Amino acid sequence: MDLLLVDIGNSQIKRCVVKGGVLGTVICDPTLDIDRVANEIAGWQLPVSLSCVYPGAAKKLKAILQNHASKFLVEINSLIDKPISGFYGGMGADRIANVAGAWVESSGKCPVAAIDLGTATTITTASGDGKFAGGFTTLGLGGVCKSLPEALPALPIIDPHKIDNLEPGFDVYSTLCRGTVSAHVGVIEKWINIFRGQLGQNLAVTVTGGWSKIVSPFLAPAIKIDPLLTLKGIWTISKIYS
């Protein structure tokens, strides 16, 4: 069955058609464009599976799909208990999809951690037997960079996209930019170490999200980078619940 996967985040909407068991091209749009995107999705006349962290956008999409008699298969929420169980109420749908995707990618052979570097930076974990094992959330790297001019108005605005190393800085800009990115890397490494202590050194770590290209080069090489992790997780859950 052909299927449309939709991931509505705080900043972006990602959608992808599964055709013949293969993920197609990912289309990205600003979440603020939900009205236009929802009408485009309805026009495709495909069954839809959804992960959404923005309730107003989910409501709009579902209403438009209903008006077009489109089939709505699955909306991910904390009641999901396969392939991972034990989520707390109100947990982000994207985090549930991420950890489900990571666990299935590991073939359920070891504990997993899914790190999402988006508007928020999150880590979500599961034990090898498919139980939610906790997580952390903090402000994403982009939000940190945007907040710096307000907190430190005398210092320059930084652009992490231009950073190529985390060596100590010797001028105002490099100390601020490298310091901010290295602090974010340090938080992630600390989280990983905490969960390796709790779940075992064989913890498989996958990183996704828009900031992963910036941060991942400074993480341990054993960490897997998968920009499609959330969509894969939506697909995984769809196959179970549809």
N, C-alpha and C positions, 0 to 999 in steps of 0.2 A: 504494500500500500504506500503510495506517495504521501508525504507528510510535510507540513510546514512547522519548523521550530522557531519560536519567538522568545527572545530574551530581552525584557525591558528593564534596563538598569536606571540608576539615578541620572546618568548623563547621556547614555546611548541606547538605542534600540538595535538589536542584531537579529537578523532573520536568515533562515537558510532552509532550502528545500531538500528533503531526503527523497531521492528517486532511485529505485532499484537497489536500495540498501546502501547508497553512497551519499555522503554529505556534499551538497553543491556549494556554489559561491556564496559567501557571506555578504549580506548587504547591511550597511550601518547608516543610521540616521540619528539626529538629535532626539532625545526623549520629548522635547518640547514640540516636535512635529507629529505627535501621536495621532491627531485627527487625520492628517493626510495619509500617514502610514497605515492606520487602521482601515481606511477605505481601500488602499492598494491591496492589503492583505485579503480583505473580503472579496475583492475582485478576482483573486487567484482561484477561488472556489476549491481550496484544499483543506483537509482536516488540520486543525491547529493544536499544538501543544505549547503551553506557555509557562515561562518563569518570569515573575514580575515583582519588583520591590517598590513599585509606585502604584498604590491601589487605585488612584484616579485614572491612570492610564489603562489598567486592566479592565475597569468598569466600562470605559469608552470602547475598548476593543471588543469586549464581549457583546455590548449592545449593538454595535455595527455588524458583527458576525451574525447575530440573531436576526437582524433585519434582512440580511442577505441569505438566510437559511444555510449558513456555513456550519460545518460540524466542528464542535469544540471538544477535543478529546480529553486533555488533562491540564489542570492548573496546579502547579506544584505548590504545596504548603507544608506546614509542620506536621500534618496528620499522615504524611507519607511514611510508610514503614518498610518499604522494599525499594532497593536492595539494602538500604541502611535504615535502622529503626532508632527510636529514642530521642528525636528532636524535641526541643522545648518550644512552647507556644510563642508565636510571633517571630520565629527564626526566618531569616531572609531566604526567599525561594532560590536565589542564585547560589547561596552557600550550600543548600540541600542538593541542588543539581551538581555543583562542583564536586562535592565529596562522593556523590553517587557515581559520577563519571570516573573519578580517580580510583575508586574501589574496584569498579568493573574493569578498568584498564589494567589493574594489577592482578586481575583474575581472582580476586578475593584471597590471595595467598599471604598477605601481610597487612599490617596496619598502614593507613594512608593519611596524608595531610594535604589538603588543597588550599593553596594560598592565592587569594585574589587581590591583585594590585590595581584597584580602580578608584572610584571616588572615595571609597573606604578601603583600607587595607585589612584583610581578614585572613584568619587561618581556621579551618574546619577539619576535624579529624574523625577517623573511625577506626575501630579495632579490627583485627583480622577476621573476626566472626560477624562483622557487619553491624556493630553498635556505635552510635554516636559517642565520641570520647571527649567532647569539649572543644573550645575554640577561644579566640581572642579577636577583638575588633578595635581599630584606631583610625584616625583620620588618614586619608590617602596622601601620597607624596604631593600630588597636585594641590590639594587643599592646604597642606603645610606651606608650600611655596607661596600660595596666594595670601596666606595669613601673615607672612613675615613682614611685608611693608607696613602693616598696621602696628605690629608689635615692635618692629625695629625700623622706624621711618628714616633714620639717618644712613641706613645701609642700602646697597643696590638691590634692584630686583634681579632674581636669578633665574636661569633657564637650565634645568637639569638635562635637557636633550643634548646639550653641547658638552657634557662631561665625559671624559674618556679615561679618568683614573681617580683613585681615592687617596692619592699621596697627600701628605700634609701641605697646606697652602702657605704662600708667602706674600699674599696681598689680600686686600679686603674681599674681593669677589671670590677668589678660589677658596679661601677659608670658609666663607659662608656657604657656597654652593656644594663643595665637597663635604663639608661638615653636615649639611642637611641630608644629603644622599647617604652618607656613611651612617648617620644616625638611624635612618630608615632601614638600611641593610642590617644594622646591629639589632634592631627590634625583631626583625624577621629571624635572624640567626638565633636569638635568644628564645623565641617561640619554638623553633624547631628543636632546640636542645631540651627545652622543658618536655615536649611531647616524646622525644626519643627516650628521655628518662622514665616516662610513664608507660609508654607503649612498646618500647624496644628499639634497639639500634637499627633494625631492619625497616624502620618507618620509611615508606616511599613518599617522596614529596614532589608535588606538581604545582607549578606556578602558572597563573593565567592573569588576564586583565590588561588594560591599556598601558599601564606603567611597567609591565613585565620586561619589555625590551630595554628599558633604561636601567632597571634594578638587577635583572638576572645575570648580567655579565660579572657582577661583583659577588654573586652567591657561589656556593660550592658547586663544582662541575657535576656532581652526581644528581643534582636537582633537575627534574624534567620541566621543560617549558612547553605549554600547550595552549595556544590562543583560542582553541575551539573547545576547551574543557566544559564550559557551561552548556553549550549547545549539545555536546556529546552526552552530558548528564541528563538534559531534558529528553533526549532521544532514548536513553537507557530507561528512564522512568516511564516514558510513553509506551515502550514495548511491554512493560509489566502491567500497566493499568488500563491500556486501551482495549 
